[in-house]
Amino acid sequence: MEIKTGFRNILILGACLIAAMILAFGFSQYAFFEDTAQSERMDKLSVEGMQLVQLTNEVLLYGEPRAVTQWRSQYQEVERLIKDEKLTLNGDLQEVMGPLRIRFANLLPLQEKLVQSQVRNTEPQVVRIIASQLFQDATQMQASLRSLKDLADEAFKSAYETAKQRQVLIFSLFTGLVSVYGIFVSLLFRKAILTPLYDLRQTIHSIREGQKAKAPVHEDDEIGAVCTTFNILLDEQESTRRQVQAISERFRNIFEQAAVGMSIVSTAGDWLEVNQCLCDILGYSRDEFLKTNYQAITLPEYLEDDIERVRIILSGEKAFDSWETRYRRKDGSVIWARITTALARNSGDSPMYFVTVTEDITERKNAEARIREINRQLEEQAHDLKRTNADLESFAWVASHDLREPLRMVSSYVGLIKKRLGPELDEDMTQYVGYAIEGAKRMDAIILGLLDYARIGRRGGTFELVPLDEVLAESLLNLSVTIKETQASVTVQEGIPKVIGVRSELIRLFQNMIGNAIKFRHPERPPQVKVGWEERQTEWVFSVSDNGIGIDPQYFNKVFQIFQRLVHKDAYEGTGIGLAICKKIVEHHGGRIWIESTLDQGSTFFVALLKVKLD
């Protein structure tokens, strides 16, 4: 039950108790008034009767008309009082009221007789007799009235004593009830309010002393709800404390185990806390750090800039800053350090301290110096290489003209000799002439191949998004005569993607690989060539498979070397440059090329090109 409901009921009970007490005292007063009303009526009757007796004596003494008139008026008043039903019906008064009524009834006839006698001048003796009798009745009536007065006094006294006893009884009863009510209220107040509040106070005291405690919930009332809410807040506070402790421990672990120097620095520059990594970087112990400040270890030529950066952060122009500076270690050596610092502020936005990360970049700085020197050397080498490449390019063009020109002249004149002396040449001479012409042609082909090989990546072709379906279509078009003559079957996997590359070089790449697959066909079966592709995470992998003569695995690396032939020139024509050109094209595109083959069953050449976006 709620406290307010309980105390409302208590107040209602108290109000009822007060109302009952008021009613009881009111009833007591009413009963007292009722009891005293009878005695008052008796007393009034006795007083008025005595007044009537006194007037009767005056009438007897003076006989004045005024006295007679007053007597009659008083008689009527006494008659009204003596006829009161409450006096008439009261059995306890009949012993007094009976004679009183008789004597009172005799007064009026005797008084009238006396008046008539006086008016008629009746004999004095008769008048005296009547007067004597009237006086006697009046005297007897007076005695009865005194008795009535005594009864009235006794009745009033009895009523007073009864009322007094009744008041004492009511007061005692209600005093006891009020005491019980007060004790009940006190116990209820103690149970409902004082005890829970005392327990709550003890709980708070225990918590202040660092003990774990919870407020006991005695009842399901308002204070119980307060205690329950207090316990919930304690649980939330404990949960928050654990979270804060976990965060603090996590921060401490991060702070202590960080691979960079970390520190907490006051706004004046004093070290407040440092981790072991910073101690290792600068060679100081933790205690030595805490006795100094960052100004003491900063080289003078860098100190002014550091102080200015700190001032800017303190002014609020920046929340944090990062810069490079130089510190002097305890052993006197100087290091480069990269400083990143941020200012921690309290809830009132007032600066508290700096959280600083210090990274030793001495090795990086030294490496940068070495790299700068290496770059300088590379620039010089690149300049020399550029000049050499230009010389080679010039040499290649010169070679293509100066070397091929004598070969064409040799081939032409040997052809003329064969034509003019043809009938005169014997079989051996004809064969020798053929060898000379064939050698000149092969030499020319080799020179052309070398020129092509040297020009890979030097023709100024631009990298662009190239649809490989168009590349393959053009490559197959260039090989259409060979495909038709050899009755080869070439299939291309659908959906072949677009890649970034030099269009002409990609055409040469696929043309060479498909041409090789057709050239080195198996003599017992028609060539079948399949071009496939596969998407991987960072690259496209393309394949050209055939059912040709295959390659022994021991020659896999050798096939991509220039002028390397694995079959006799009489069996398969060629210069041994085709696959070397393919490898150079692939490497120019940042890719890789390899082979998988089984001798006498066929080969598969793979080309992997990176999936890159065109800027």
LUMZA-172126 format. One record per residue: x, y, z of N, C-alpha, C in turn; residue in one letter. Coordinates in steps of 0.001 Angstrom, whole numbers, plus 500000, padded with zeros to 6 digits. Layout:
! LUMZA-172126
XYZXYZXYZA;...
This chain:
! LUMZA-172126
500843498809500000500000500000500000500877501240500000M;500476502251499274501244503474499198501194504220500528E;502292504944500809502380505682502074501301506751502151I;501088507443501052500085508507501074498688507942501350K;498405506745500817497106506111501081497003505719502546T;498104505125503102498097504740504507497910505928505423G;498653507007505159498519508188506013497188508900505783F;496633508790504595495292509330504380494288508583505246R;494435507255505292493541506447506128493741506785507608N;495035507013507988495314507375509374494672508722509714I;494780509679508801494155510986509039492639510866509126L;492080510010508258490626509795508321490245509179509657I;491057508183510092490799507555511399490930508578512509L;491954509440512452492110510482513463490942511455513451G;490503511807512239489353512711512135488107512066512739A;487939510766512449486787510041513029486894509999514550C;488124509796515051488331509758516497487999511112517117L;488445512192516492488143513538517002486646513809516935I;486043513384515791484590513588515659483836512817516739A;484273511565516998483623510771518041483803511425519407A;485020511956519646485280512631520919484385513863521055M;484275514632519979483406515817520027481963515403520272I;481517514351519565480139513868519765479933513366521188L;480951512657521715480820512133523072480712513281524080A;481606514268523940481525515419524836480221516183524622F;479787516255523375478504516919523105477352516171523729G;477366514845523619476308514039524248476356514199525751F;477589514244526315477700514414527762477092515745528196S;477398516779527442476833518092527751475312518074527604Q;474877517391526531473421517314526323472752516580527484Y;473363515461527893472800514715529011472824515560530284A;473918516316530476473995517189531651472908518258531609F;472743518850530430471674519853530297470305519238530541F;470093518018530036468813517343530265468613517056531748E;469708516566532373469587516262533819469369517527534629D;470021518604534317469885519849535083468613520599534739T;468045520305533549466803520993533163465682520668534142A;465600519412534603464563519009535557464750519745536890Q;466010519770537330466274520461538600466013521964538440S;466309522492537232466030523912537003464526524177537040E;463758523261536440462291523430536483461794523383537937R;462347522414538721461959522305540133462377523552540895M;463596524011540586464094525187541278463275526407540925D;462922526523539625462106527664539203460739527607539862K;460192526357539930458894526208540582458970526603542059L;460044526208542717460194526535544139460365528044544317S;461128528666543412461353530103543518460047530856543279V;459356530470542209458100531155541879457056530888542957E;457111529637543489456156529303544573456421530141545791G;457724530295546162458077531140547306457635532566547065M;457727533013545845457271534363545515455779534462545712Q;455056533390545357453607533366545530453254533383547023L;454035532608547804453786532580549258454034533968549826V;455073534640549400455398535978549882454294536953549510Q;453789536854548284452665537721547879451410537409548678L;451245536114548998450068535742549812450159536439551169T;451339536442551775451524537107553060451274538602552935N;451680539215551836451432540649551628449951540922551513E;449273540017550775447809540188550631447152540108552001V;447648539137552830447064538961554149447372540162555034L;448529540754554882448909541861555733448280543166555280L;448320543421553944447895544738553477446574544700552732Y;446312543674552026445039543550551318444880544564550227G;445951545151549748445835546166548702445465545507547382E;444746546219546540444354545659545230445566545342544370P;446586546229544486447797545982543671448397544652544049R;448457544349545351449031543083545810448190541925545346A;446868542096545330445973541009544856446215540732543384V;446392541825542630446622541650541185447949540909540951T;448981541313541688450285540628541539450169539183541966Q;449382538938543005449218537569543504448596536709542431W;447543537214541800446861536413540773447801536137539593R;448563537158539203449501536950538106450545535901538476S;451048535989539715452040535016540173451412533643540289Q;450168533587540674449471532304540800449382531630539440Y;449077532415538439449009531832537074450368531283536629Q;451416532007536978452753531538536612453079530230537317E;452779530179538612453052528949539374452175527832538864V;450930528184538523450018527148537986450579526558536694E;451154527443535837451733526948534578452890526011534858R;453730526366535831454898525541536151454504524250536822L;453505524296537705453139523094538453452417522079537599I;451862522580536476451192521662535548452140521083534491K;453408521439534584454416520915533607454400519385533667D;454241518782532457454123517322532393455383516629532892E;456549517217532646457790516583533038457906516499534539K;457210517467535266457156517380536719456036516467537160L;454969516504536392453797515702536755454073514223536577T;454758513869535473454978512453535145456178511872535859L;456952512688536551458134512195537252457686511556538550N;457759510201538619457275509473539801458054509774541051G;459347510135540901460179510402542068459737511666542808D;458972512545542130458567513827542741457142513802543284L;456459512673543093455043512659543474454856512840544986Q;455850512366545744455732512499547207455737513962547623E;456408514802546876456450516230547187455393516982546390V;455267516601545109454384517336544214452930517128544571M;452582515963545141451169515704545480450651516706546501G;451286516789547664450835517773548655450940519206548152P;451974519440547354452168520801546836451012521193545945L;450542520278545123449428520590544233448138520838545061R;447967520009546136446740520148546952446729521514547619I;447828521876548250447895523138548952447793524296547969R;448453524109546753448367525175545745446932525315545269F;446214524168545126444828524219544652443935524925545664A;444314524867546983443473525483548001443672526988548064N;444748527472547543445072528888547688444073529775546975L;443739529448545743442896530331544946441499530447545530L;440825529334545922439485529491546524439525530325547822P;440561530037548643440639530768549897440905532243549643L;441731532555548685442025533939548401440793534648547865Q;440010533987547042438792534598546509437764534807547612E;437679533794548525436755533953549669437153535153550515K;438456535296550703438947536390551528438613537714550874L;438792537794549587438506539046548898437019539336548950V;436192538346548746434736538539548763434289538956550166Q;434922538342551164434546538677552542434879540120552833S;436008540552552372436395541925552587435493542884551827Q;435031542467550655434161543326549871432781543389550510V;432294542305551024430938542235551594430919542636553070R;432023543001553586432123543377554984431657542241555893N;432134541106555608431796539921556409432405540096557782T;431882539354558695432325539488560077433828539256560126E;434468540048560943435918539938561071436372538558561491P;435544537912562330435939536579562769436040535646561601Q;435120535744560684435121534871559488436303535205558631V;436542536486558521437672536907557683438960536386558272V;439067536456559602440284535970560231440448534474560020R;439342533748560099439402532294559909439906531980558492I;439308532707557511439711532472556119441178532847555938I;441545534008556563442926534454556430443868533479557086A;443430532962558272444267532001558985444458530726558165S;443373530286557594443464529060556767444348529296555548Q;444220530496554908445047530822553737446517530882554122L;446753531495555322448122531590555795448704530217556065F;447857529347556674448310528002556996448638527204555740Q;447778527291554732448030526567553472449291527133552782D;449412528460552881450592529064552254451860528591552946A;451752528495554313452920528040555060453249526604554730T;452216525763554668452455524357554305453018524230552873Q;452486525100551977452989525101550610454461525510550578M;454781526465551517456176526905551575457091525758551991Q;456567524954552928457356523801553367457548522820552229A;456495522596551460456611521684550311457588522245549274S;457530523572549107458444524195548143459894524058548592L;460124524149549894461480523958550408461962522541550151R;461013521601550389461371520200550101461696520033548615S;460877520712547781461132520649546322462474521290545988L;462783522399546716464064523064546488465214522143546849K;465039521444547982466101520507548392466262519404547364D;465117518918546864465196517874545831465871518409544571L;465544519684544236466160520295543040467661520418543215A;468097520821544428469538520935544662470215519580544589D;469527518590545215470109517246545146470172516735543703E;469110517005542925469092516560541510470199517245540712A;470394518564540976471475519280540251472841518739540634F;472993518491541937474273517953542393474526516571541797K;473455515767541780473589514424541203473901514502539697S;473200515427539011473450515591537586474882516062537335A;475326516981538225476701517484538073477709516369538277Y;477500515572539347478442514480539612478410513453538479E;477190513178538004477076512214536888477783512741535636T;477563514041535369478215514640534204479730514647534367A;480143514912535608481586514928535864482198513548535634K;481514512535536200482019511166536003482008510781534512Q;480910511209533854480821510891532419481934511593531635R;482208512850531995483281513573531301484640512916531568Q;484842512525532832486122511850533157486243510544532400V;485126509795532326485152508525531603485436508744530114L;484729509758529548484953510045528121486380510517527887I;486872511401528766488242511897528608489254510760528728F;489010509871529734489933508740529915489907507827528698S;488660507563528244488530506677527080489239507254525857L;488967508523525613489573509122524414491067509388524604F;491482509610525851492931509709526092493613508403525744T;492983507286526179493534505980525819493518505755524320G;492391506129523690492314505939522228493337506801521499L;493491508058521964494477508942521336495890508393521537V;496126507848522750497456507258523008497707506086522081S;496678505222521977496816504071521068496997504564519632V;496197505587519279496321506144517926497723506727517692Y;498238507465518714499577508034518581500636506957518469G;500513505896519301501484504792519233501409504110517873I;500162503896517383499983503247516086500606504100514970F;500339505409515023500907506307514010502433506313514095V;502958506326515335504418506343515503505036505067514945S;504404503918515299504933502652514779504847502587513265L;503713503039512747503552503021511295504557503978510632L;504731505155511227505694506123510682507111505556510741F;507403504878511849508733504274511985508929503170510951R;507905502330510805508012501203509877508032501672508432K;507135502616508096506971503010506698507994504034506238A;508509504865507169509365505974506755510732505928507432I;510741505913508759512017506055509468512951504881509205L;512423503647509329513291502471509133513829502391507712T;512982502525506661513544502499505294514546503627505048P;514247504841505587515184505947505394516493505704506132L;516383505106507329517616504782508070518433503744507304Y;517753502708506767518462501691505985519077502300504738D;518339503218504108518874503888502920520096504731503288L;520016505405504435521163506205504899522360505304505174R;522129504157505797523222503215506060523819502689504767Q;522947502442503782523436501972502483524334503025501840T;523901504284501884524701505369501305526028505493502052I;525973505349503374527204505424504170528165504297503794H;527618503081503600528463501945503204529081502172501837S;528278502719500927528793502974499572529902504018499625I;529728505043500465530771506063500599532071505466501127R;531969504422501962533161503770502489533744502752501529E;533142502655500310533684501768499300533141500357499352G;532131500116500193531554498780500284530422498643499280Q;530218497403498817529085497132497931527842496931498784K;526808497651498496525574497567499278524395497939498407A;523220497459498855521970497815498187520933498160499242K;520072499091498905519037499521499835517961498444499925A;517636497963501164516566496960501292515205497569500973P;514388496814500283513037497258499917512063496577500868V;511515497345501845510626496778502860509199496604502353H;508705497596501688507320497580501232507245498078499800E;506127497730499176505895498186497805505176499539497852D;505889500549498373505312501880498499506256502901497882D;506024504197498208506833505229497591508311505101497964E;508586504877499258509989504722499661510562503444499077I;509731502385498979510178501168498307510533501443496855G;509699502286496198509997502657494812511292503462494738A;511486504371495736512740505142495777513936504213495953V;513812503240496869514909502285497100515159501435495860C;514061501007495203514217500214493975514927501030492908T;514489502293492742515148503167491769516599503408492151T;516840503573493462518209503769493942519078502554493617F;518506501348493812519251500126493493519513500006492002N;518513500412491195518712500392489738519828501351489356I;519809502552489993520882503511489714522236502965490161L;522235502237491299523487501618491745523986500603490728L;523027499777490194523420498794489181523960499486487941D;523255500555487519523727501291486344525082501941486625E;525228502479487865526505503085488222527614502042488228Q;527294500830488747528289499764488761528657499347487343E;527603499257486490527867498909485093528713499984484423S;528355501265484694529141502367484129530565502349484667T;530688502049485990532024501991486588532864500900485931R;532235499750485680532966498672485028533363499054483612R;532431499715482915532754500148481555533895501164481573Q;533803502113482521534868503120482623536185502450482990V;536095501465483921537313500755484309537893499986483129Q;536978499337482339537458498608481165538093499562480155A;537418500727479960537983501715479030539314502226479553I;539357502469480890540603502947481487541715501916481332S;541366500634481589542372499593481421542789499454479965E;541788499571479071542113499485477651543034500644477240R;542687501841477744543533502999477432544924502808478027F;544969502285479272546264502064479902547091501048479124R;546415499971478659547137498968477868547630499562476553N;546730500328475907547134500972474654548276501942474915I;548127502708476004549135503719476357550482503058476629F;550459501958477404551708501327477800552308500480476693E;551434499815475884551945498871474899552024499453473497Q;551769500746473374551815501363472051553234501277471487A;553285501105470164554590501008469495555203502374469246A;554500503434469663555028504795469554555042505407470949V;555801506459471109555850507135472393554572507901472661G;553995507720473838552779508433474214553016509114475556M;552434510299475693552641511052476931551461511971477182S;551317512338478451550347513352478870551163514504479437I;550972515690478850551806516853479174550912517979479672V;551327518647480742550564519783481254550634520945480273S;549731521898480458549725523075479576550981523924479738T;551708523698480863552968524415481071554154523681480463A;553910522450479946554968521706479300555598520630480147G;555110520417481379555666519377482244555083518014481874D;555939516991481973555474515632481697554649515144482887W;553434514706482636552582514162483691552574512638483676L;552670512058482484552686510604482342553348510271481016E;554170509216481016554836508767479792554781507254479740V;554804506688478516554848505233478402556287504767478198N;556455503441478237557803502883478184558462503147476841Q;557642503161475760558214503377474423558887504750474341C;558262505775474928558868507104474916560152507110475742L;560143506367476852561374506257477653562482505628476822C;562121504585476039563123503926475210563615504851474095D;562712505648473544563102506538472435564126507572472904I;563873508169474081564727509269474527565742508856475584L;565675507598476061566702507107476964566546507516478407G;565416508120478778565183508522480157564297507494480853Y;564449507384482187563508506576482961562232507376483192S;561212506678483642559935507360483880560080508446484940R;560789508144486024560959509137487092561737510353486594D;562745510116485757563522511239485207562657512101484305E;561780511457483539560866512214482679559986513145483502F;559391512621484566558411513375485333559029514550486097L;560370514621486119561037515729486794561452516831485828K;561118516669484553561543517674483571560357518071482698T;560639518783481595559588519180480664560132519040479234N;559207519213478270559615518958476894560587520041476385Y;560552521240476974561470522283476525562926521883476759Q;563153521057477811564531520715478172565172519759477178A;564347519001476410564926518018475488564828518471474035I;564149519586473782563989520072472414565201520925472024T;565698520704470833566818521521470363566389522980470278L;567265523913470657566882525342470714566335525869469401P;566887525449468256566422525992466981565016525534466611E;564488524503467319563130524022467036562145524409468135Y;562661524908469260561807525168470421560795526276470152L;561199527341469509560298528469469256559101528038468418E;559354527229467382558254526748466545557323525841467352D;557887524970468217557063524088469047556162524901469978D;556726525911470615555943526741471543554831527472470807I;555090527959469619554074528663468837552927527719468465E;553267526478468102552218525516467764551353525193468988R;551987525060470141551242524812471373550330525993471697V;550829527212471494550015528402471750548775528429470866R;548929528046469607547797528039468671546738527038469128I;547170525879469611546211524878470097545505525381471347I;546260526001472271545649526533473490544651527640473196L;544898528420472159543987529518471812542706529019471166S;542671527758470771541482527211470155541449527324468646G;542511527866468058542546527987466598542622526606465945E;543235525655466628543316524273466158542992523345467316K;542351522206466968542075521212467996543293520329468236A;544082520123467194545303519328467314546269519774466223F;547509519288466308548509519644465299549548518526465243D;550236518461464122551275517459463921552450518124463210S;553654517869463714554830518487463105556068517650463442W;557159518010462800558418517311463023559367518230463781E;560085517625464731561022518389465535562215517490465859T;563155518037466609564338517266466965564549517328468476R;564802516140469047565027516021470488566456515536470743Y;566951515902471937568251515401472368568025514307473409R;568557513120473115568423511996474024569316512185475250R;569103511327476242569881511428477470571367511225477204K;571694510359476222573108510102475916573730511187475050D;572960512239474720573491513350473950573238513264472464G;572819512104471964572529511970470536571222512690470203S;571089513066468926569926513829468471569082512941467562V;567767512985467747566857512199466915565823513116466282I;565272512618465199564115513267464582562859512653465196W;561855513478465472560600512988466047559431513677465364A;558389512883465128557130513452464624556159513531465785R;555684514735466062554825515003467210553397515216466726I;552472514492467337551036514731467122550421514944468486T;549841516118468717549316516443470046547919517037469936T;547099516716470926545730517248471004545484517705472435A;544655518739472571544386519332473880543102518754474451L;543184518235475674541994517754476381541415518901477205A;540103519071477089539412520143477825538354519527478730R;538019520233479814536970519760480701535606520205480196N;534537519898480982533180520231480557532968521733480408S;533795522516481099533694523967480974534571524522479878G;535124523647479041535967524016477904537292524644478341D;537696524354479564538991524866480026540077523840479726S;541276524270479293542351523324478973542786522548480215P;543017521230480033543491520396481136544916519909480876M;545121519218479770546443518666479460546484518296477987Y;547697518024477504547904517583476130548123516069476106F;547509515413475120547801514011474847548669513993473589V;549889513488473741550896513615472686551404512250472264T;551531512071470947552126510864470374553461511273469749V;554519510576470142555871510873469649556381509655468880T;556741509883467628557244508803466784558692509118466384E;559557508159466611560962508312466227561085508091464720D;561381509167463989561464509075462525562897509276462039I;563835509029462942565239509230462562565611508321461400T;565249507051461484565577506122460398564896506533459111E;563647506991459227562942507429458016563630508630457393R;564045509570458266564731510752457760566045510351457075K;566769509429457715568008508960457098567719508241455791N;566623507442455805566246506730454580565847507719453488A;565119508781453892564728509788452902565969510450452302E;566967510682453155568200511277452635568874510328451648A;568875509032452033569468508045451127568664507946449837R;567318507998449985566461507919448799566690509119447890I;566846510292448510567102511471447686568404511310446903R;569413510745447566570678510520446889570529509478445789E;569757508403446127569520507354445120568723507917443953I;567708508748444257566902509350443184567780510235442296N;568697510939442960569589511762442156570425510882441225R;570923509790441778571710508881440946570849508253439854Q;569585507907440243568687507309439243568351508294438138L;568159509556438540567894510564437513569066510659436540E;570252510592437123571416510613436232571451509374435347E;571159508210435965571146506974435171570028506997434139Q;568866507545434539567754507619433584568113508509432412A;568813509591432747569241510479431666570212509739430731H;571135508980431366572072508205430551571337507127429767D;570347506482430438569594505421429764568754505986428626L;568201507149428859567423507780427795568298508067426585K;569486508561426907570411508823425815570816507517425122R;571046506466425927571413505154425362570276504591424524T;569035504723425039567870504231424280567729504977422960N;567989506271423042567920507035421795568989506535420812A;570159506253421371571231505714420508570828504354419961D;570207503510420825569771502185420361568689502292419307L;567742503238419539566686503429418557567294503852417223E;568267504770417316568944505210416080569695504048415448S;570338503229416338571060502074415824570115501082415167F;568928500924415789567962499970415224567526500405413838A;567274501682413706566875502142412371568035502008411378W;569213502346411869570378502198410978570567500738410610V;570415499847411654570588498416411389569540497909410425A;568298498434410575567234497953409698567492498329408255S;568221499405408048568544499799406668569916499293406262H;570922499538407108572299499200406723572542497704406732D;571882496953407638572076495495407646571196494803406615L;569999495291406445569104494623405499569508494922404063R;570087496095403853570463496449402470571490495474401907E;572604495143402603573530494141402065572853492783401881P;571925492414402819571247491125402690570390491099401427L;569674492213401193568865492255399967569763492179398727R;570949492876398822571880492852397678572405491425397476M;572784490747398587573276489361398470572203488469397895V;570954488620398450569866487770397962569579488049396495S;569630489328396098569315489689394706570384489141393751S;571669489358394105572738488913393193572836487383393147Y;572592486724394275572589485254394248571440484759393389V;570336485471393453569192485099392603569523485309391139G;570225486399390835570613486658389434571592485596388954L;572538485203389836573497484154389454572759482860389153I;571799482526390023571052481290389817570249481344388527K;569722482556388231568903482689387031569768482585385771K;570958483262385815571805483260384616572518481911384455R;572992481344385520573762480112385422572925478872385753L;571673479062385799570804477964386220571057476659385498G;571058476669384139571260475405383433572663474855383606P;573613475728383904575003475304383991575362474792385397E;574507475081386377574811474694387752574445473228387978L;575391472547388624575059471157388953574153471139390168D;573808469983390599572830469819391683573358470395392989E;574650470154393299575200470672394547575218472197394560D;575653472813393382575718474260393316574318474878393463M;573346474223392869571955474728392991571517474705394445T;571893473610395127571517473505396546572222474569397374Q;573507474823397057574251475832397796573663477223397588Y;573301477498396342572675478796396047571369478937396828V;570619477860396898569344477882397665569595478152399136G;570665477500399671571002477757401068571341479224401292Y;572075479813400339572475481214400496571262482128400485A;570364481869399539569149482714399473568299482531400729I;568141481264401156567323480987402346567958481610403591E;569295481542403689569967482149404848569805483646404875G;569885484252403694569694485704403640568276486083404074A;567275485281403621565877485562403999565692485399405519K;566310484318406071566160484094407527566843485210408304R;567990485638407792568689486729408461567848487995408441M;567191488242407340566320489414407229565160489296408210D;564598488075408306563481487866409239563927488073410675A;565131487596411001565654487785412364565823489262412675I;566378490005411701566570491449411914565222492124412133I;564221491768411311562886492348411489562318491988412869L;562557490712413273562078490298414598562751491081415714G;564063491275415574564774492060416577564255493483416646L;563980494052415474563434495410415456562075495454416150L;561234494460415864559916494407416528560078494258418037D;561012493408418415561240493173419853561720494459420533Y;562618495166419844563143496406420434562103497496420487A;561137497458419591560145498537419527558986498339420496R;558902497157421143557801496936422095557887497980423205I;556840498729423389556790499772424409557418501070423989G;557920501150422749558589502369422304557886503026421136R;556789502486420735556128503025419549555176504165419882R;555114504524421156554270505668421529552793505340421613G;552457504022421617551053503665421765550526504057423140G;549307504496423212548708504953424478547862503847425096T;547856503817426401547009502869427126545577503398427115F;544667502511426790543252502876426717542428501645427025E;541119501870427158540209500751427391539988500026426065L;540468498776425998540459498029424730539505496850424850V;538484496745423981537611495560423966538375494387423355P;538576493337424107539361492201423610538630491412422536L;537297491523422470536605490836421377537007491437420032D;537218492776420007537687493414418768539140493024418486E;539971492954419534541372492539419370541447491141418776V;540665490210419305540679488831418808540144488751417384L;539127489546417099538569489528415735539634489968414727A;540403491035415067541443491504414151542595490507414055E;542937489879415203544006488872415186543626487682414296S;542384487224414421541930486089413606541844486473412131L;541494487756411887541468488209410501542867488155409881L;543879488571410657545261488516410174545714487073409943N;545141486138410680545531484733410565544559483919409708L;543648484582409047542588483862408331543128482921407265S;544190483336406550544755482478405503545343481224406126V;546116481411407207546724480259407890545658479327408439T;544623479901409031543535479086409597542864478265408508I;542646478900407355541991478205406241542865477098405682K;544161477400405521545074476418404951545242475207405864E;545265475443407162545490474328408102544189473708408592T;543041474294408122541727473808408553541630473817410098Q;542186474870410693542172474987412157540794475449412667A;540504475044413898539264475474414574539640476373415745S;539180477623415709539478478582416782538162479035417417V;538009478791418720536799479214419448537183480194420549T;536319481159420754536568482203421783535420482169422790V;535755482112424085534744482124425148533975483444425121Q;532648483340425270531806484535425189532043485459426397E;531744486735426176531803487718427259533189488160427622G;534160487963426734535535488350427051535576489841427369I;536243490255428456536129491640428950536993492631428188P;536870493871428642537736494939428159538881495103429160K;540060495467428654541215495675429515541884496990429144V;542748497454430047543531498662429785544838498230429121I;545122498756427927546355498375427249546541499126425945G;547619498751425255547911499319423926547297498382422897V;546402498888422124545616498051421220546507497246420262R;547467497910419624548300497231418624549113496108419273S;549623496348420484550418495324421146549557494137421570E;548324494386422017547435493284422390547071492450421169L;546885493114420016546619492350418777547819491456418465I;549043492024418578550254491237418308550376490083419297R;549994490310420591550083489274421614549216488077421259L;547908488316421034547005487195420761547286486576419381F;547695487401418431548025486873417104549211485909417200Q;550246486283417974551404485405418134551016484102418833N;550213484186419931549879482982420686548990482051419863M;547990482614419161547130481758418333547910481212417144I;548786482069416573549609481605415445550533480472415858G;551151480592417025552007479517417529551216478229417723N;549982478361418291549158477175418530548846476460417215A;548636477238416131548359476613414824549634476062414202I;550744476839414341552015476439413720552503475098414275K;552482474961415609553025473746416226551913472723416437F;551152472481415375550067471511415401550605470093415322R;549800469161415742550170467740415677549909467246414259H;550849466508413707550687466074412305549525465104412091P;549050464497413136548021463471412965546619463975413251E;546457465243413612545110465754413903545025467233413561R;543857467678413135543683469090412779543773469943414034P;544356471138413907544523471997415097543196472533415641P;543076472509416977541916473085417685542448474065418738Q;542037475299418605542524476354419500541322476948420249V;541476477072421571540416477653422405540984478837423181K;540272479966423069540645481179423812539636481356424952V;540121481340426199539232481484427359539678482617428273G;538870482864429286539201483924430246538566483615431600W;539103484214432646538635483996434019538892485264434822E;537917485634435606538069486829436454538518486406437844E;539583487015438318540052486804439674539959488108440453R;540414488077441696540190489220442587540811490512442060Q;542050490421441578542747491637441154543203491599439700T;542831490536438983543364490416437622542431489606436745E;542645489775435413542010488935434407543054487910433936W;542618486666433839543513485611433358542935485063432043V;543718485214430948543316484744429620544159483518429260F;543585482617428502544292481384428134544085481077426650S;545149480522426037545086480041424654545538478578424685V;544587477656424459544863476215424534544857475604423127S;545704474591422937545742473892421655545913472393421901D;545774471634420835545958470180420895547168469763420086N;548211470631420115549387470410419277550385469426419866G;551635469673419558552669468709419914553080468794421373I;552738469884422042553070470027423451554525470367423670G;554872470667424925556230471074425289556626470321426547I;557855469868426547558390469197427730558505470225428860D;558029469902430089558056470865431192559427471442431476P;560505470732431134561837471251431421562184472478430580Q;561388472709429494561653473849428619560668475010428821Y;559852474959429899558819475987430092559424477387430180F;560523477547430900561144478874431025561905479261429763N;562403478263429042563247478521427878562448479043426702K;561141478681426628560362479035425439560181480535425291V;560299481292426411560070482738426346561370483511426124F;562467482794425969563744483466425725563922483686424216Q;564576484786423883564723485158422481565640484161421757I;565263483857420516566008482965419606566070481519420102F;565143481170421060565134479795421542564116478983420742Q;564589477942420097563715477064419320563847475662419882R;562714475014420109562722473665420684562557472587419633L;562296473008418373562153472039417260563088472477416138V;563384471569415254564295471869414140563627472829413180H;564446473727412611563912474747411708563306474137410457K;563744472919410104563172472307408907561768471780409168D;561468471425410435560132470904410762559121472041410923A;559512473101411592558614474236411807559416475509411598Y;558959476341410668559688477565410380559500478558411508E;560426479565411543560321480604412561561685481072412991G;561683482183413769562949482786414215563199482614415706T;562193482128416457562360481976417907562188483274418664G;561506484233418047561313485535418699559856485753419129I;558928484984418584557497485241418793557078485247420249G;557422484172421003557024484121422423557799485125423259L;559041485448422872559781486487423586559081487831423443A;558556488084422217557773489312422005556520489295422872I;555846488112422959554630488006423808554957488345425257C;556068487801425761556432488062427153556710489540427386K;557398490172426423557719491582426590556464492448426551K;555502492085425681554227492830425624553491492708426964I;553436491466427507552714491240428768553370492017429903V;554703491978429968555392492701431023555243494209430860E;555167494691429602554912496112429360553553496533429894H;552619495571429961551275495845430489551172495519431985H;552310495234432620552296494977434062551748493615434415G;551731492657433476551166491346433739552224490265433809G;551768489036433668552676487894433683552161486844432713R;553068485984432198552719484954431231553391483656431649I;552690482548431516553259481239431841552585480168430986W;553091478968431093552643477881430231552372476637431061I;551359475868430623551108474523431136550980473618429907E;551695472507429907551708471679428703551995470223429046S;551472469363428199551769467928428262552277467506426892T;553443466917426871554086466530425593553174465607424792L;553005465969423507552226465200422543550713465315422764D;550281466176423719548836466344423938548380467786423746Q;549252468732423923548872470122423716549399471031424801G;549221472339424581549731473350425510548663474396425783S;548827475065426944547964476201427292548848477325427778T;548757478462427072549479479661427486548519480576428249F;548982481040429420548170481910430270548780483303430312F;547891484303430280548299485710430399547433486345431477V;548063486914432499547341487599433582547593489094433468A;546489489872433354546575491337433278545817491928434466L;546417492937435110545796493567436278544499494277435903L;543530494223436819542286494980436631542515496378437205K;542837497290436351543090498672436781542134499598436061V;541902500779436726541037501788436118541877502804435369K;541326503279434287542007504290433479541765505654434099L;542820506373434483542684507706435086542079508691434093D;
